[in-house]
Amino acid sequence: MPRALVVYESMFGNTEAVAESIVEGLATSMTVSLREVGHAPYAVGDDVDLLVVGGPTHAFGLSRQTTRKDAAAKAAGVVVSGGPGLREWLDRADVPLGIQAATFATRAAHPRLPGSAARAAARRLRHAGADLASSPEDFWVTGMTGPLATGELERARRWAESLAATVAGRLEPVGQA
Ligand SMILES: Cc1cc2nc3c(=O)[nH]c(=O)nc-3n(C[C@H](O)[C@H](O)[C@H](O)COP(=O)(O)O)c2cc1C
């Protein structure tokens, strides 16, 4: 089976829940590893057929140390990703040229602000030489700290299933010379 690596950042747990649903969707046709960004390898192996990265939208894009500090203050210091964020991981990551990739983010539905961590991550992956298999996808939370809007986990699972199907179609058929 083709292999997928899902790397996520999350403060209050909403993006983590979306990442877990994405794993469920991908796992219908792929072997999937899930890594919180602080525990993700910087060297992405050639054996990874699909790299999926996602994080919360902070200040119109990827989080920074300052925005993560704000989030930690709101969560009384207890956050899922207490170390580096996706921005720092993408800056350092060694990604195989031409790897299939996709990005996702969570965003607040109200107030609706411009910008998406998924779009920012997609730009960085494209510059690193990845081949985007899907448009960046946003999933909505109803307030600053969550919860996710109704139906978003199911939508994430279906998005991932369709992503896995796209990637399967792009991979070379096994056994061809
Ligand atoms: C410091 C900070 C800045 C934020 N900026 C934005 C923003 O620009 N646009 C937006 O839609 N949501 C913004 N949010 C809301 C986050 O997107 C929301 O907290 C996140 O989706 C929740 O995911 P998590 O539980 O995985 O951290 C911000 C949240 C924090 C804490």
The ligand as an SDF file (V2000), in Angstrom:
LIG
                    3D

 31 33  0  0  0  0  0  0  0  0999 V2000
   -3.1080   34.0480   18.5390 C   0  0  0  0  0  0  0  0  0  0  0  0
   -4.2280   33.5640   17.6560 C   0  0  0  0  0  0  0  0  0  0  0  0
   -4.4360   34.1580   16.4250 C   0  0  0  0  0  0  0  0  0  0  0  0
   -5.4870   33.7070   15.5940 C   0  0  0  0  0  0  0  0  0  0  0  0
   -5.6630   34.2750   14.3600 N   0  0  0  0  0  0  0  0  0  0  0  0
   -6.6400   33.8020   13.5490 C   0  0  0  0  0  0  0  0  0  0  0  0
   -6.7970   34.3160   12.2340 C   0  0  0  0  0  0  0  0  0  0  0  0
   -6.0690   35.1850   11.7650 O   0  0  0  0  0  0  0  0  0  0  0  0
   -7.8010   33.8050   11.4550 N   0  0  0  0  0  0  0  0  0  0  0  0
   -8.6380   32.8120   11.9040 C   0  0  0  0  0  0  0  0  0  0  0  0
   -9.5200   32.4030   11.1570 O   0  0  0  0  0  0  0  0  0  0  0  0
   -8.5080   32.2960   13.1460 N   0  0  0  0  0  0  0  0  0  0  0  0
   -7.5270   32.7690   13.9780 C   0  0  0  0  0  0  0  0  0  0  0  0
   -7.3720   32.2280   15.2190 N   0  0  0  0  0  0  0  0  0  0  0  0
   -8.2430   31.1210   15.6450 C   0  0  0  0  0  0  0  0  0  0  0  0
   -7.5270   29.8070   15.3610 C   0  0  0  0  0  0  0  0  0  0  0  0
   -7.5620   29.5250   14.0080 O   0  0  0  0  0  0  0  0  0  0  0  0
   -8.1340   28.6890   16.2180 C   0  0  0  0  0  0  0  0  0  0  0  0
   -7.7300   28.9140   17.5360 O   0  0  0  0  0  0  0  0  0  0  0  0
   -7.6510   27.3320   15.7250 C   0  0  0  0  0  0  0  0  0  0  0  0
   -8.2550   27.0040   14.5140 O   0  0  0  0  0  0  0  0  0  0  0  0
   -7.9530   26.2650   16.7280 C   0  0  0  0  0  0  0  0  0  0  0  0
   -7.1960   25.1280   16.3640 O   0  0  0  0  0  0  0  0  0  0  0  0
   -6.3340   24.3560   17.4450 P   0  0  0  0  0  0  0  0  0  0  0  0
   -7.2690   23.9430   18.5400 O   0  0  0  0  0  0  0  0  0  0  0  0
   -5.8020   23.1690   16.7280 O   0  0  0  0  0  0  0  0  0  0  0  0
   -5.2540   25.2660   17.9100 O   0  0  0  0  0  0  0  0  0  0  0  0
   -6.3390   32.6570   16.0490 C   0  0  0  0  0  0  0  0  0  0  0  0
   -6.1000   32.0660   17.2930 C   0  0  0  0  0  0  0  0  0  0  0  0
   -5.0650   32.5090   18.1030 C   0  0  0  0  0  0  0  0  0  0  0  0
   -4.8460   31.8230   19.4270 C   0  0  0  0  0  0  0  0  0  0  0  0
  1  2  1  0
  2  3  1  0
  2 30  2  0
  3  4  2  0
  4  5  1  0
  4 28  1  0
  5  6  2  0
  6  7  1  0
  6 13  1  0
  7  8  2  0
  7  9  1  0
  9 10  1  0
 10 11  2  0
 10 12  1  0
 12 13  2  0
 13 14  1  0
 14 15  1  0
 14 28  1  0
 15 16  1  0
 16 17  1  0
 16 18  1  0
 18 19  1  0
 18 20  1  0
 20 21  1  0
 20 22  1  0
 22 23  1  0
 23 24  1  0
 24 25  2  0
 24 26  1  0
 24 27  1  0
 28 29  2  0
 29 30  1  0
 30 31  1  0
M  END
$$$$
